[in-house]
Amino acid sequence: MVVAFNVTGDERGEWAVLHVSGELDLVTSPVLRQRVHDVVAEGRHSLVLDLSEVFFCDSSGVGVLIATRRLLRSCQGRLRLILPAEGVDGGASRGAGAHVNRVLGALGVRRLFDVHPDLASAVSEEARPLSA
């Protein structure tokens, strides 16, 4: 079964939300990078990247996440990621999203991101990120 890469957007209050699904790799990461730049160009500086449906992420995908963090910090913006925690539901989260969580952890860059388990938490002003 082939799952197509897709990025859809919506808004939750002051937050722009990009829902990403599929593989985030060398071929697809420029699409996400462009969508992030479009959001920032529209004047939105509070961004949530919902990566809960991304089942594969390579170094180019990680590069886009780091570049997004850098871009938003440069304009005093905020970035939050939605990633499922590993081992939730007896390991049922080993599919989509958990892979990105593992990759960021393995590379030692997960601590750079404000990570949340779901959209409600990510857009909440009382949000408490998951521990690194």
All heavy atoms as an XYZ file, in Angstrom:
988
protein
N       0.836     -1.180      0.000
C       0.000      0.000      0.000
C       0.882      1.245      0.000
O       1.739      1.410      0.860
C      -0.887     -0.012      1.243
C      -1.725      1.228      1.381
S      -2.872      1.106      2.763
C      -1.997      2.059      3.961
N       0.693      2.125     -0.948
C       1.444      3.362     -1.045
C       0.603      4.489     -0.460
O      -0.547      4.680     -0.826
C       1.804      3.681     -2.520
C       2.472      5.029     -2.630
C       2.668      2.579     -3.094
N       1.184      5.210      0.495
C       0.506      6.352      1.095
C       1.137      7.605      0.519
O       2.339      7.815      0.653
C       0.638      6.334      2.635
C      -0.009      7.560      3.236
C       0.040      5.064      3.202
N       0.339      8.423     -0.117
C       0.848      9.641     -0.738
C       1.205     10.674      0.321
O       0.550     10.766      1.359
C      -0.198     10.215     -1.681
N       2.238     11.435      0.049
C       2.612     12.543      0.918
C       1.577     13.636      0.768
O       1.145     13.955     -0.333
C       4.002     13.067      0.538
C       4.436     14.231      1.369
C       4.916     14.027      2.661
C       4.367     15.525      0.888
C       5.325     15.106      3.441
C       4.777     16.598      1.657
C       5.255     16.382      2.939
N       1.180     14.233      1.883
C       0.167     15.272      1.833
C       0.401     16.273      2.954
O       0.794     15.890      4.049
C      -1.219     14.636      1.971
C      -2.332     15.600      1.609
O      -2.142     16.514      0.813
N      -3.485     15.400      2.198
N       0.159     17.541      2.652
C       0.210     18.591      3.667
C      -1.075     19.399      3.525
O      -1.353     19.934      2.456
C       1.416     19.534      3.486
C       1.424     20.615      4.568
C       2.720     18.766      3.497
N      -1.869     19.430      4.597
C      -3.076     20.246      4.614
C      -2.951     21.242      5.749
O      -2.251     21.001      6.730
C      -4.344     19.395      4.804
O      -4.243     18.674      6.032
C      -4.527     18.419      3.652
N      -3.626     22.348      5.607
C      -3.516     23.382      6.625
C      -4.853     23.833      7.143
O      -5.866     23.741      6.454
N      -4.854     24.287      8.384
C      -6.008     24.957      8.955
C      -5.523     25.899     10.046
O      -4.321     26.066     10.236
C      -7.086     23.981      9.438
C      -6.673     23.116     10.615
O      -5.662     23.415     11.273
O      -7.372     22.138     10.896
N      -6.458     26.522     10.717
C      -6.106     27.473     11.764
C      -6.852     27.124     13.033
O      -7.999     26.691     12.987
C      -6.461     28.891     11.327
C      -5.672     29.354     10.127
C      -6.048     30.760      9.681
O      -6.819     31.437     10.383
O      -5.571     31.165      8.623
N      -6.181     27.291     14.149
C      -6.770     27.119     15.479
C      -6.407     28.355     16.278
O      -5.307     28.437     16.828
C      -6.238     25.865     16.172
C      -6.566     24.578     15.472
C      -8.072     24.283     15.574
N      -8.421     23.157     14.758
C      -8.698     21.944     15.236
N      -8.668     21.731     16.525
N      -9.014     20.973     14.415
N      -7.295     29.325     16.282
C      -6.995     30.592     16.967
C      -5.817     31.263     16.304
O      -5.796     31.446     15.088
N      -4.816     31.598     17.097
C      -3.632     32.269     16.544
C      -2.662     31.297     15.883
O      -1.663     31.711     15.298
C      -2.919     33.048     17.639
C      -2.325     32.164     18.719
C      -1.635     32.949     19.810
O      -0.649     33.639     19.513
O      -2.105     32.863     20.959
N      -2.924     30.012     15.981
C      -2.008     28.986     15.466
C      -2.371     28.572     14.045
O      -3.512     28.238     13.760
C      -2.045     27.745     16.366
C      -1.457     28.002     17.711
C      -2.124     28.398     18.830
C      -0.085     27.902     18.067
N      -1.239     28.547     19.864
C       0.012     28.247     19.436
C       1.069     27.539     17.369
C       1.226     28.247     20.110
C       2.273     27.545     18.055
C       2.349     27.894     19.402
N      -1.377     28.580     13.165
C      -1.509     27.934     11.859
C      -1.110     26.478     12.081
O      -0.138     26.195     12.787
C      -0.582     28.586     10.843
N      -1.871     25.557     11.518
C      -1.604     24.135     11.707
C      -1.394     23.486     10.343
O      -2.225     23.636      9.449
C      -2.777     23.432     12.436
C      -2.467     21.956     12.643
C      -3.088     24.113     13.761
N      -0.261     22.791     10.203
C      -0.007     22.010      8.992
C      -0.027     20.536      9.386
O       0.768     20.109     10.229
C       1.337     22.376      8.361
C       1.457     23.782      7.778
C       2.866     24.018      7.225
C       0.416     24.004      6.681
N      -0.960     19.795      8.799
C      -1.078     18.358      9.032
C      -0.291     17.654      7.932
O      -0.600     17.824      6.748
C      -2.545     17.919      8.979
C      -3.424     18.655      9.942
N      -3.549     18.279     11.252
C      -4.200     19.757      9.775
C      -4.386     19.113     11.853
N      -4.794     20.018     10.983
N       0.709     16.890      8.323
C       1.604     16.235      7.371
C       1.378     14.734      7.453
O       1.298     14.171      8.542
C       3.082     16.564      7.679
C       4.003     15.990      6.617
C       3.279     18.076      7.824
N       1.289     14.074      6.288
C       1.133     12.617      6.289
C       1.986     12.007      5.181
O       2.294     12.649      4.188
C      -0.341     12.233      6.095
O      -0.821     12.715      4.858
N       2.376     10.759      5.404
C       3.187     10.036      4.422
C       4.653     10.031      4.807
O       4.999     10.044      5.981
N       5.521     10.009      3.794
C       6.971      9.984      4.009
C       7.549     11.386      3.863
O       7.296     12.063      2.875
C       7.646      9.076      2.981
C       7.275      7.624      3.110
C       8.051      6.722      2.165
O       9.035      7.185      1.554
O       7.671      5.558      2.039
N       8.336     11.785      4.845
C       9.019     13.080      4.804
C      10.474     12.786      4.470
O      11.266     12.405      5.326
C       8.878     13.791      6.152
C       9.428     15.207      6.268
C       8.851     16.109      5.182
C       9.129     15.770      7.640
N      10.798     12.928      3.181
C      12.120     12.523      2.707
C      12.669     13.527      1.703
O      12.132     14.627      1.556
C      12.057     11.109      2.121
C      11.076     10.976      0.961
O      10.678     12.009      0.357
O      10.701      9.836      0.642
N      13.728     13.145      1.026
C      14.398     14.023      0.072
C      13.452     14.559     -0.995
O      13.538     15.712     -1.404
C      15.570     13.270     -0.583
C      16.425     14.051     -1.574
C      17.121     15.204     -0.849
C      17.448     13.141     -2.224
N      12.519     13.746     -1.443
C      11.580     14.139     -2.497
C      10.482     15.051     -1.962
O      10.104     16.025     -2.602
C      10.961     12.881     -3.164
C       9.871     13.258     -4.147
C      12.044     12.057     -3.848
N       9.965     14.754     -0.765
C       8.797     15.477     -0.254
C       9.126     16.644      0.672
O       8.308     17.550      0.835
C       7.866     14.507      0.501
O       8.577     13.939      1.605
C       7.370     13.408     -0.424
N      10.306     16.659      1.272
C      10.619     17.728      2.226
C      10.576     19.136      1.617
O      10.165     20.070      2.314
C      11.941     17.463      2.941
O      13.004     17.350      2.043
N      10.930     19.324      0.334
C      10.789     20.676     -0.224
C       9.335     21.169     -0.240
O       9.088     22.368     -0.128
C      11.334     20.535     -1.650
C      12.270     19.373     -1.576
C      11.635     18.429     -0.595
N       8.388     20.248     -0.335
C       6.970     20.633     -0.311
C       6.620     21.206      1.063
O       5.990     22.264      1.171
C       6.059     19.426     -0.650
C       4.589     19.792     -0.491
C       6.357     18.895     -2.044
N       7.049     20.520      2.121
C       6.784     21.012      3.469
C       7.506     22.335      3.708
O       6.932     23.279      4.268
C       7.196     19.980      4.521
C       6.970     20.413      5.970
C       5.507     20.771      6.219
C       7.448     19.330      6.924
N       8.743     22.413      3.275
C       9.506     23.662      3.440
C       8.755     24.827      2.787
O       8.621     25.901      3.386
C      10.899     23.532      2.822
C      11.766     24.763      3.016
C      13.105     24.648      2.285
N      13.799     23.405      2.541
C      14.707     23.220      3.513
N      15.011     24.211      4.321
N      15.291     22.068      3.646
N       8.237     24.630      1.589
C       7.510     25.697      0.897
C       6.235     26.075      1.624
O       5.906     27.247      1.757
C       7.196     25.290     -0.545
C       6.548     26.406     -1.349
C       7.436     27.649     -1.428
O       8.599     27.561     -1.823
N       6.909     28.806     -1.030
N       5.509     25.081      2.131
C       4.270     25.372      2.874
C       4.576     26.182      4.132
O       3.843     27.100      4.476
C       3.540     24.073      3.240
C       2.893     23.355      2.070
C       1.773     24.146      1.403
N       0.694     24.491      2.306
C      -0.378     23.757      2.546
N      -0.526     22.595      1.938
N      -1.308     24.172      3.382
N       5.672     25.844      4.817
C       6.069     26.607      6.007
C       6.386     28.041      5.615
O       5.926     28.998      6.258
C       7.280     25.942      6.704
C       7.910     26.892      7.721
C       6.871     24.629      7.356
N       7.135     28.225      4.547
C       7.485     29.576      4.099
C       6.235     30.357      3.708
O       6.134     31.557      3.986
C       8.492     29.532      2.948
C       9.891     29.267      3.410
N      10.742     30.254      3.808
C      10.564     28.101      3.574
C      11.903     29.733      4.190
N      11.809     28.413      4.054
N       5.265     29.692      3.086
C       4.010     30.348      2.714
C       3.261     30.838      3.954
O       2.734     31.953      3.974
C       3.109     29.402      1.917
C       3.668     29.076      0.537
O       4.611     29.755      0.072
O       3.162     28.100     -0.076
N       3.214     30.004      4.983
C       2.532     30.370      6.232
C       3.201     31.600      6.855
O       2.530     32.553      7.253
C       2.523     29.173      7.224
C       2.139     29.632      8.629
C       1.579     28.083      6.739
N       4.521     31.585      6.923
C       5.255     32.702      7.520
C       5.083     33.964      6.668
O       4.900     35.064      7.202
C       6.738     32.343      7.724
C       7.547     33.551      8.174
C       6.861     31.216      8.750
N       5.097     33.811      5.345
C       4.912     34.961      4.452
C       3.534     35.594      4.621
O       3.368     36.802      4.407
C       5.116     34.535      2.997
N       2.553     34.786      5.053
C       1.208     35.304      5.319
C       1.137     36.019      6.665
O       0.081     36.508      7.055
C       0.196     34.154      5.314
C      -0.015     33.534      3.964
C      -0.787     32.216      4.040
O      -1.220     31.820      5.147
O      -0.962     31.591      2.982
N       2.254     36.061      7.385
C       2.302     36.742      8.662
C       1.967     35.874      9.857
O       1.811     36.374     10.973
N       1.862     34.568      9.650
C       1.573     33.645     10.754
C       2.890     33.192     11.368
O       3.717     32.602     10.685
C       0.788     32.425     10.250
C      -0.502     32.723      9.518
C      -1.532     33.480     10.355
N      -1.898     32.807     11.575
C      -3.019     32.146     11.760
N      -3.908     32.066     10.804
N      -3.267     31.566     12.923
N       3.088     33.482     12.644
C       4.352     33.138     13.297
C       4.176     32.165     14.452
O       5.117     31.944     15.213
C       5.075     34.405     13.763
C       5.463     35.296     12.623
N       5.647     36.644     12.773
C       5.669     35.031     11.313
C       5.967     37.166     11.598
N       5.983     36.209     10.700
N       2.988     31.601     14.587
C       2.736     30.537     15.554
C       2.288     29.334     14.737
O       1.216     29.350     14.131
C       1.650     30.943     16.554
O       2.096     32.010     17.359
N       3.147     28.313     14.696
C       2.921     27.184     13.794
C       2.968     25.861     14.540
O       3.871     25.622     15.347
C       3.990     27.184     12.699
C       3.977     26.023     11.706
C       2.688     25.990     10.889
C       5.185     26.098     10.779
N       1.978     25.014     14.237
C       1.964     23.645     14.728
C       2.165     22.741     13.516
O       1.448     22.866     12.521
C       0.620     23.284     15.410
C       0.571     21.793     15.739
C       0.409     24.108     16.661
N       3.152     21.854     13.607
C       3.331     20.820     12.587
C       2.829     19.518     13.175
O       3.412     18.987     14.127
C       4.800     20.681     12.190
C       5.411     21.832     11.410
C       6.883     21.527     11.102
C       4.655     22.083     10.119
N       1.725     19.019     12.624
C       1.148     17.751     13.079
C       1.815     16.642     12.274
O       1.502     16.422     11.109
C      -0.357     17.747     12.870
C      -1.017     16.453     13.313
O      -0.295     15.497     13.698
O      -2.256     16.384     13.247
N       2.759     15.948     12.912
C       3.529     14.889     12.255
C       3.046     13.504     12.682
O       3.729     12.512     12.446
C       5.014     15.054     12.578
C       5.612     16.419     12.225
C       7.047     16.514     12.720
C       5.518     16.689     10.746
N       1.871     13.437     13.284
C       1.372     12.167     13.812
C       1.067     11.143     12.718
O       0.979      9.957     13.007
C       0.146     12.391     14.696
O      -0.897     13.005     13.966
N       0.947     11.584     11.469
C       0.681     10.658     10.365
C       1.883     10.504      9.427
O       1.750     10.017      8.304
C      -0.550     11.112      9.575
C      -1.837     11.081     10.389
C      -2.186      9.674     10.862
O      -1.978      8.721     10.097
O      -2.640      9.535     12.011
N       3.057     10.930      9.877
C       4.292     10.735      9.102
C       4.904      9.419      9.568
O       5.223      9.247     10.732
C       5.279     11.906      9.317
C       6.615     11.606      8.647
C       4.684     13.195      8.780
N       5.052      8.478      8.642
C       5.560      7.164      9.039
C       7.022      6.946      8.678
O       7.614      5.937      9.051
C       4.691      6.031      8.481
C       4.613      6.005      6.989
C       5.553      5.316      6.243
C       3.578      6.648      6.331
C       5.485      5.285      4.874
C       3.501      6.613      4.947
C       4.452      5.933      4.223
N       7.634      7.907      7.975
C       9.059      7.820      7.663
C       9.615      9.224      7.555
O       8.992     10.106      6.968
C       9.298      7.073      6.347
C      10.755      7.039      5.956
C      11.627      6.129      6.537
C      11.255      7.941      5.038
C      12.977      6.110      6.200
C      12.601      7.930      4.691
C      13.459      7.010      5.273
N      10.805      9.441      8.142
C      11.462     10.741      8.072
C      12.959     10.513      7.950
O      13.552      9.851      8.797
C      11.137     11.553      9.320
S      11.876     13.188      9.352
N      13.559     11.044      6.885
C      15.009     10.912      6.733
C      15.687     12.225      7.117
O      15.050     13.141      7.647
C      15.379     10.445      5.319
C      15.130     11.481      4.232
O      14.759     12.633      4.545
O      15.323     11.138      3.049
N      16.982     12.302      6.875
C      17.746     13.474      7.299
C      17.267     14.764      6.636
O      17.332     15.838      7.249
C      19.238     13.269      7.028
O      19.460     13.057      5.651
N      16.765     14.683      5.410
C      16.272     15.900      4.768
C      14.996     16.385      5.450
O      14.768     17.592      5.579
C      16.058     15.697      3.268
O      15.156     14.645      3.032
N      14.173     15.465      5.925
C      12.982     15.836      6.685
C      13.351     16.490      8.001
O      12.772     17.511      8.397
N      14.337     15.909      8.692
C      14.820     16.500      9.945
C      15.387     17.891      9.655
O      15.167     18.837     10.423
C      15.874     15.596     10.621
C      16.511     16.303     11.818
C      15.255     14.270     11.035
N      16.084     18.026      8.540
C      16.631     19.328      8.155
C      15.545     20.382      7.987
O      15.720     21.533      8.395
N      14.404     19.992      7.410
C      13.290     20.934      7.253
C      12.736     21.333      8.622
O      12.417     22.499      8.852
C      12.173     20.337      6.365
C      10.914     21.183      6.426
C      12.656     20.223      4.931
N      12.646     20.371      9.538
C      12.144     20.692     10.876
C      13.074     21.674     11.591
O      12.618     22.641     12.212
C      11.977     19.417     11.700
C      10.976     18.401     11.152
C      10.934     17.176     12.055
C       9.592     19.022     10.989
N      14.365     21.446     11.481
C      15.335     22.344     12.119
C      15.313     23.723     11.446
O      15.357     24.750     12.127
C      16.744     21.716     12.100
C      16.761     20.500     13.037
C      17.812     22.746     12.496
C      18.017     19.663     12.964
N      15.213     23.743     10.112
C      15.142     25.025      9.399
C      13.864     25.778      9.757
O      13.878     27.016      9.870
C      15.221     24.789      7.894
N      12.771     25.045      9.955
C      11.509     25.679     10.353
C      11.650     26.314     11.724
O      11.213     27.444     11.951
C      10.367     24.641     10.355
O      10.193     24.146      9.024
C       9.066     25.238     10.858
N      12.280     25.593     12.652
C      12.527     26.136     13.991
C      13.353     27.415     13.899
O      13.043     28.425     14.527
C      13.244     25.093     14.844
C      13.597     25.571     16.241
C      14.352     24.478     17.007
N      14.695     24.896     18.346
C      15.829     25.505     18.669
N      16.736     25.761     17.740
N      16.057     25.848     19.916
N      14.403     27.378     13.104
C      15.283     28.538     12.946
C      14.517     29.724     12.336
O      14.644     30.867     12.809
C      16.471     28.171     12.050
C      17.541     29.230     11.985
C      18.734     28.799     11.146
N      19.267     27.519     11.576
C      19.417     26.447     10.770
N      19.077     26.504      9.507
N      19.911     25.334     11.245
N      13.719     29.459     11.321
C      12.945     30.515     10.665
C      11.979     31.179     11.644
O      11.915     32.413     11.735
C      12.165     29.935      9.477
C      11.181     30.876      8.794
C      11.918     32.047      8.147
C      10.360     30.112      7.765
N      11.249     30.368     12.402
C      10.282     30.935     13.329
C      10.958     31.683     14.476
O      10.468     32.724     14.915
C       9.341     29.853     13.841
C       8.317     29.435     12.780
C       7.643     28.135     13.144
C       7.304     30.540     12.555
N      12.086     31.175     14.939
C      12.818     31.883     16.004
C      13.318     33.231     15.487
O      13.362     34.206     16.239
C      13.970     31.036     16.513
C      13.490     29.872     17.379
C      14.624     28.958     17.772
N      15.616     29.607     18.587
C      15.655     29.557     19.921
N      14.748     28.875     20.571
N      16.612     30.165     20.580
N      13.695     33.299     14.206
C      14.222     34.545     13.642
C      13.158     35.638     13.583
O      13.489     36.820     13.550
C      14.811     34.309     12.251
O      13.790     34.127     11.294
N      11.887     35.254     13.569
C      10.807     36.255     13.547
C      10.016     36.231     14.860
O       8.842     36.587     14.881
C       9.921     36.079     12.326
S       9.149     34.479     12.153
N      10.670     35.788     15.931
C      10.073     35.707     17.266
C       8.777     34.899     17.261
O       7.836     35.196     17.988
C       9.812     37.103     17.865
C      11.056     37.841     18.312
C      11.876     38.381     17.155
O      11.345     39.043     16.275
N      13.157     38.095     17.146
N       8.761     33.866     16.441
C       7.588     33.006     16.356
C       7.694     31.798     17.264
O       8.653     31.666     18.044
N       6.701     30.912     17.160
C       6.654     29.704     17.980
C       6.365     28.507     17.085
O       5.556     28.595     16.159
C       5.547     29.804     19.030
C       5.745     30.959     19.990
C       4.647     31.026     21.013
N       3.381     31.415     20.383
C       2.198     31.368     20.998
N       2.109     30.932     22.238
N       1.109     31.747     20.378
N       7.025     27.393     17.404
C       6.819     26.143     16.681
C       6.520     25.045     17.683
O       7.239     24.895     18.673
C       8.072     25.761     15.874
C       8.051     24.381     15.212
C       6.959     24.308     14.138
C       9.418     24.053     14.614
N       5.467     24.286     17.414
C       5.146     23.110     18.214
C       4.935     21.935     17.273
O       4.354     22.089     16.200
C       3.893     23.354     19.059
C       4.126     24.418     20.124
C       2.908     24.673     20.960
N       3.210     25.661     21.999
C       2.299     26.225     22.759
N       1.023     25.882     22.643
N       2.648     27.105     23.666
N       5.441     20.771     17.692
C       5.269     19.544     16.915
C       4.295     18.628     17.623
O       4.297     18.540     18.847
C       6.603     18.798     16.775
C       7.801     19.529     16.182
C       8.983     18.578     16.086
C       7.474     20.136     14.834
N       3.482     17.925     16.835
C       2.632     16.874     17.385
C       3.242     15.546     16.982
O       3.367     15.238     15.793
C       1.189     16.967     16.854
C       0.554     18.284     17.266
C       0.365     15.782     17.364
C      -0.816     18.530     16.659
N       3.655     14.793     18.008
C       4.243     13.468     17.812
C       3.722     12.549     18.905
O       3.738     12.929     20.075
C       5.774     13.523     17.917
C       6.514     14.281     16.839
C       7.983     14.439     17.213
C       6.385     13.559     15.517
N       3.301     11.343     18.554
C       2.876     10.411     19.606
C       4.084      9.928     20.392
O       5.173      9.784     19.841
C       2.224      9.273     18.829
C       2.861      9.320     17.485
C       3.185     10.771     17.226
N       3.874      9.708     21.663
C       4.943      9.150     22.500
C       5.133      7.689     22.134
O       4.189      7.011     21.736
C       4.588      9.287     23.971
N       6.332      7.185     22.273
C       6.587      5.770     22.005
C       5.954      4.917     23.088
O       5.881      5.325     24.242
C       8.087      5.511     21.954
C       8.739      6.188     20.777
C      10.178      5.798     20.665
O      10.432      4.699     20.141
O      11.029      6.571     21.099
N       5.512      3.745     22.709
C       4.992      2.790     23.669
C       3.574      3.064     24.134
O       3.077      2.380     25.003
N       2.909      4.057     23.567
C       1.534      4.334     23.941
C       0.645      3.207     23.416
O       0.873      2.668     22.350
C       1.083      5.700     23.347
C      -0.377      5.951     23.632
C       1.946      6.811     23.909
N      -0.368      2.855     24.154
C      -1.303      1.798     23.762
C      -0.577      0.486     23.496
O      -0.840     -0.195     22.507
C      -2.118      2.198     22.515
C      -2.938      3.447     22.764
O      -3.345      3.666     23.913
O      -3.166      4.195     21.805
N       0.344      0.161     24.362
C       1.034     -1.116     24.227
C       1.869     -1.237     22.975
O       2.038     -2.314     22.431
N       2.365     -0.123     22.483
C       3.221     -0.166     21.300
C       2.481      0.076     20.006
O       3.042      0.018     18.934
N       1.178      0.368     20.101
C       0.392      0.578     18.890
C       0.857      1.801     18.115
O       0.579      1.936     16.937
C      -1.091      0.732     19.247
N       1.604      2.709     18.778
C       2.040      3.927     18.100
C       3.323      3.724     17.309
O       3.917      4.683     16.859
C       2.247      5.037     19.136
O       3.367      4.739     19.935
N       3.751      2.503     17.151
C       5.017      2.280     16.448
C       4.957      2.652     14.980
O       5.964      2.684     14.307
C       5.433      0.812     16.579
C       5.903      0.528     17.960
C       6.707     -0.731     18.002
N       7.113     -0.917     19.379
C       6.997     -2.038     20.039
N       6.523     -3.099     19.448
N       7.376     -2.109     21.285
N       3.776      2.923     14.482
C       3.623      3.305     13.087
C       3.872      4.778     12.887
O       4.920      5.316     13.243
N       2.864      5.452     12.360
C       2.985      6.854     12.004
C       3.341      7.706     13.212
O       2.855      7.503     14.304
C       1.679      7.335     11.378
N       4.167      8.693     12.987
C       4.518      9.673     14.009
C       5.574      9.205     14.986
O       6.495      9.943     15.296
N       5.443      8.013     15.521
C       6.422      7.517     16.490
C       7.794      7.385     15.837
O       8.812      7.565     16.505
C       5.970      6.186     17.078
N       7.826      7.085     14.542
C       9.098      6.984     13.826
C       9.832      8.327     13.895
O      11.034      8.368     14.181
C       8.868      6.574     12.370
C      10.106      6.670     11.539
N      11.099      5.721     11.565
C      10.529      7.629     10.677
C      12.071      6.081     10.752
N      11.748      7.237     10.200
N       9.127      9.419     13.647
C       9.751     10.749     13.692
C      10.275     11.018     15.098
O      11.381     11.526     15.273
C       8.760     11.849     13.261
C       9.414     13.218     13.322
C       8.221     11.572     11.865
N       9.498     10.648     16.096
C       9.911     10.818     17.489
C      11.224     10.081     17.749
O      12.151     10.630     18.347
C       8.799     10.285     18.404
C       8.684     11.035     19.703
O       9.521     11.856     20.043
N       7.644     10.737     20.440
N      11.318      8.848     17.277
C      12.539      8.053     17.458
C      13.720      8.651     16.707
O      14.840      8.697     17.219
C      12.307      6.605     17.021
C      11.448      5.817     17.985
C      11.445      4.335     17.665
N      11.024      4.028     16.306
C       9.759      3.847     15.927
N       8.784      3.945     16.796
N       9.475      3.550     14.684
N      13.495      9.110     15.482
C      14.570      9.699     14.674
C      15.112     10.959     15.351
O      16.328     11.121     15.498
C      14.092     10.008     13.233
C      15.088     10.883     12.493
C      13.845      8.720     12.468
N      14.225     11.835     15.792
C      14.669     13.062     16.456
C      15.436     12.736     17.737
O      16.447     13.370     18.042
C      13.477     13.969     16.762
C      12.734     14.552     15.557
C      11.549     15.382     16.024
C      13.644     15.350     14.657
N      14.958     11.734     18.466
C      15.653     11.322     19.686
C      17.013     10.732     19.401
O      18.004     11.047     20.073
N      17.096      9.882     18.388
C      18.355      9.230     18.038
C      19.409     10.241     17.587
O      20.596     10.069     17.842
C      18.130      8.189     16.944
N      18.953     11.299     16.934
C      19.876     12.333     16.458
C      20.209     13.357     17.545
O      21.039     14.238     17.342
C      19.285     13.051     15.240
C      19.145     12.192     13.984
C      18.398     12.961     12.910
C      20.510     11.738     13.485
N      19.522     13.257     18.675
C      19.783     14.182     19.777
C      19.209     15.571     19.573
O      19.650     16.519     20.217
N      18.225     15.705     18.688
C      17.660     17.025     18.422
C      16.216     17.170     18.916
O      15.644     18.256     18.822
C      17.729     17.392     16.916
C      19.171     17.480     16.452
C      16.931     16.418     16.072
N      15.647     16.114     19.483
C      14.259     16.200     19.934
C      14.095     17.296     20.982
O      13.082     17.991     21.023
C      13.780     14.868     20.503
C      12.282     14.864     20.811
C      11.862     13.524     21.395
N      10.455     13.488     21.677
C       9.882     14.069     22.747
N      10.621     14.745     23.603
N       8.588     13.971     22.944
N      15.092     17.485     21.825
C      15.033     18.485     22.889
C      14.927     19.914     22.348
O      14.557     20.836     23.083
C      16.259     18.367     23.792
C      17.547     18.629     23.060
C      18.782     18.466     23.935
N      19.979     18.481     23.141
C      20.477     19.547     22.526
N      19.880     20.702     22.602
N      21.592     19.454     21.810
N      15.241     20.107     21.072
C      15.134     21.433     20.460
C      13.686     21.838     20.203
O      13.402     23.002     19.968
C      15.886     21.472     19.128
C      17.384     21.218     19.165
C      17.930     21.197     17.738
C      18.083     22.261     20.008
N      12.784     20.855     20.219
C      11.402     21.092     19.807
C      10.429     21.022     20.976
O      10.630     20.277     21.927
C      10.998     20.074     18.738
C      11.807     20.186     17.482
C      12.876     19.323     17.257
C      11.520     21.152     16.538
C      13.636     19.425     16.109
C      12.282     21.268     15.384
C      13.343     20.401     15.169
N       9.377     21.795     20.856
C       8.262     21.797     21.792
C       7.291     20.732     21.267
O       6.543     20.974     20.317
C       7.648     23.197     21.782
C       6.595     23.411     22.838
O       6.268     22.453     23.560
O       6.081     24.542     22.915
N       7.331     19.535     21.868
C       6.584     18.377     21.359
C       5.337     18.127     22.200
O       5.404     18.141     23.433
C       7.478     17.114     21.347
C       6.694     15.901     20.885
C       8.688     17.335     20.455
N       4.226     17.878     21.517
C       2.942     17.643     22.168
C       2.304     16.361     21.624
O       2.566     15.978     20.485
C       2.017     18.840     21.939
C       2.541     20.077     22.586
N       2.180     20.468     23.842
C       3.458     20.982     22.167
C       2.832     21.566     24.165
N       3.622     21.901     23.162
N       1.433     15.729     22.431
C       0.836     14.464     22.009
C      -0.352     14.610     21.066
O      -0.705     13.666     20.366
C       0.395     13.825     23.329
C       0.107     14.996     24.219
C       1.128     16.041     23.827
N      -0.990     15.793     21.056
C      -2.185     15.967     20.226
C      -2.403     17.456     19.940
O      -1.752     18.325     20.525
C      -3.416     15.354     20.903
C      -3.626     15.890     22.306
O      -3.511     17.112     22.515
O      -3.900     15.072     23.208
N      -3.353     17.727     19.049
C      -3.610     19.100     18.618
C      -4.130     19.975     19.757
O      -3.713     21.122     19.901
C      -4.598     19.108     17.446
C      -4.890     20.465     16.813
C      -3.614     21.145     16.339
C      -5.884     20.316     15.676
N      -5.019     19.441     20.584
C      -5.572     20.236     21.687
C      -4.464     20.739     22.600
O      -4.462     21.910     23.007
C      -6.587     19.399     22.467
N      -3.518     19.879     22.908
C      -2.392     20.265     23.758
C      -1.502     21.289     23.052
O      -1.047     22.256     23.657
C      -1.577     19.028     24.133
O      -0.363     19.397     24.737
N      -1.259     21.075     21.766
C      -0.342     21.942     21.020
C      -0.843     23.375     20.894
O      -0.047     24.311     20.904
C      -0.071     21.353     19.643
N      -2.146     23.565     20.780
C      -2.676     24.923     20.592
C      -3.121     25.570     21.898
O      -3.552     26.711     21.907
C      -3.832     24.954     19.555
C      -3.335     24.485     18.200
C      -5.026     24.159     20.034
N      -2.988     24.858     22.991
C      -3.380     25.384     24.291
C      -2.315     26.337     24.822
O      -1.122     26.061     24.726
C      -3.575     24.235     25.283
O      -3.716     24.733     26.592
N      -2.747     27.432     25.389
C      -1.802     28.372     25.982
C      -1.235     27.817     27.300
O      -0.201     28.250     27.757
C      -2.437     29.740     26.197
C      -2.637     30.481     24.903
C      -1.399     30.508     24.001
O      -0.292     30.845     24.482
O      -1.515     30.182     22.813
N      -1.934     26.855     27.895
C      -1.444     26.214     29.113
C      -0.654     24.952     28.770
O      -0.410     24.111     29.615
C      -2.607     25.827     30.039
C      -3.366     27.005     30.601
C      -4.415     27.525     29.642
O      -5.083     26.712     28.987
O      -4.563     28.747     29.525
N      -0.283     24.824     27.515
C       0.360     23.603     27.024
C       1.625     23.291     27.800
O       2.430     24.167     28.072
C       0.687     23.742     25.543
N       1.759     22.021     28.126
C       2.964     21.518     28.763
C       3.526     20.463     27.813
O       2.914     19.434     27.625
C       2.654     20.926     30.118
C       2.011     21.942     31.057
C       1.834     21.380     32.437
N       3.090     21.214     33.140
C       3.753     22.200     33.747
N       3.278     23.413     33.714
N       4.875     21.945     34.390
N       4.682     20.735     27.210
C       5.236     19.777     26.252
C       5.611     18.465     26.924
O       5.840     18.405     28.124
C       6.475     20.478     25.709
C       6.829     21.506     26.731
C       5.539     21.886     27.418
N       5.665     17.409     26.108
C       6.152     16.120     26.585
C       7.619     16.262     26.937
O       8.342     17.020     26.301
C       5.997     15.063     25.485
C       4.574     14.740     25.049
C       4.612     13.834     23.822
C       3.805     14.073     26.165
N       8.072     15.541     27.921
C       9.479     15.625     28.282
C      10.337     15.041     27.162
O       9.905     14.164     26.429
C       9.736     14.885     29.587
O       9.402     13.530     29.455
N      11.558     15.522     27.068
C      12.454     15.107     25.978
C      13.007     13.735     26.179
O      13.249     13.211     27.149
C      13.587     16.101     25.831
